[in-house]
Amino acid sequence: MDFEEVAVFIVVLLPLVSLCFGLTLRLAIKPFVETLSGVLGQHRAPAPEQMAELKAMRAQLYEFTEAVSELRGQVSFDRQLVAGGSTDEE
């Protein structure tokens, strides 16, 4: 192949490759990126009903934490009573 054949090959091949690349970007990658950004956007900004559910769950978690803490105190007191009661019976 001489220089003229290579030049013609490049002149014909370059536009075809760029057209294929452009169409690939437009038809395949762009919709994928838009969909991905939309999904990520939804997860970053929770909906108002999700915020209400999250607040309710936080309140329940706080109530459970308080209940467990109270139960620990009662169990500790019960253990002291049982320990003290077993020494009185002997």
C-alpha positions as CSV (number, residue, x, y, z in Angstrom):
1,M,0.0,0.0,0.0
2,D,1.4,3.4,-0.9
3,F,0.6,6.7,0.8
4,E,-2.4,7.5,-1.4
5,E,-4.2,4.3,-0.6
6,V,-3.5,4.8,3.1
7,A,-4.8,8.4,2.9
8,V,-8.0,7.3,1.2
9,F,-8.4,4.5,3.7
10,I,-8.0,7.0,6.6
11,V,-10.4,9.5,4.9
12,V,-13.0,6.9,4.5
13,L,-12.5,5.0,7.8
14,L,-12.2,8.0,10.1
15,P,-15.8,9.4,9.4
16,L,-17.2,5.9,9.7
17,V,-15.5,5.2,13.0
18,S,-16.5,8.6,14.4
19,L,-20.1,8.1,13.2
20,C,-20.3,4.7,14.9
21,F,-18.8,6.1,18.1
22,G,-21.2,9.0,18.1
23,L,-24.2,6.8,17.6
24,T,-23.0,4.4,20.3
25,L,-22.7,7.3,22.7
26,R,-26.1,8.8,21.7
27,L,-28.1,5.6,21.6
28,A,-26.5,3.4,24.2
29,I,-24.5,5.2,26.8
30,K,-26.5,8.5,27.2
31,P,-29.8,6.8,28.1
32,F,-27.9,4.5,30.5
33,V,-26.2,7.4,32.2
34,E,-29.5,9.4,32.4
35,T,-31.2,6.4,34.0
36,L,-28.4,5.9,36.4
37,S,-28.3,9.5,37.5
38,G,-32.1,9.5,37.9
39,V,-32.0,6.4,40.2
40,L,-29.1,7.9,42.2
41,G,-31.1,11.2,42.5
42,Q,-34.1,9.4,43.9
43,H,-32.0,7.7,46.6
44,R,-30.3,10.9,47.6
45,A,-33.5,12.8,48.2
46,P,-36.0,10.6,50.0
47,A,-39.7,11.2,49.4
48,P,-41.7,12.9,52.1
49,E,-43.5,9.6,53.0
50,Q,-40.1,7.9,53.4
51,M,-39.0,10.7,55.7
52,A,-42.2,10.2,57.8
53,E,-41.4,6.4,58.0
54,L,-37.8,7.1,58.9
55,K,-38.9,9.5,61.7
56,A,-41.4,6.8,63.0
57,M,-38.7,4.2,62.9
58,R,-36.3,6.4,64.8
59,A,-39.0,7.1,67.5
60,Q,-39.5,3.3,67.8
61,L,-35.8,2.7,68.1
62,Y,-35.6,5.3,70.9
63,E,-38.5,3.7,72.7
64,F,-36.9,0.3,72.4
65,T,-33.6,1.6,73.7
66,E,-35.4,3.2,76.7
67,A,-37.3,0.0,77.4
68,V,-34.1,-2.1,77.3
69,S,-32.4,0.3,79.6
70,E,-35.3,0.1,82.0
71,L,-35.4,-3.7,81.8
72,R,-31.7,-3.9,82.6
73,G,-32.3,-1.9,85.7
74,Q,-35.1,-4.1,86.7
75,V,-33.1,-7.3,86.0
76,S,-30.2,-5.9,88.1
77,F,-32.6,-5.2,91.0
78,D,-34.2,-8.6,90.7
79,R,-30.8,-10.2,90.8
80,Q,-30.0,-8.3,94.0
81,L,-33.3,-9.4,95.5
82,V,-32.6,-13.0,94.6
83,A,-29.1,-12.9,95.9
84,G,-30.3,-11.2,99.1
85,G,-33.2,-13.6,99.5
86,S,-31.1,-16.7,99.2
87,T,-28.8,-15.6,102.0
88,D,-31.9,-14.9,104.3
89,E,-33.3,-18.4,103.8
90,E,-30.1,-20.1,104.9
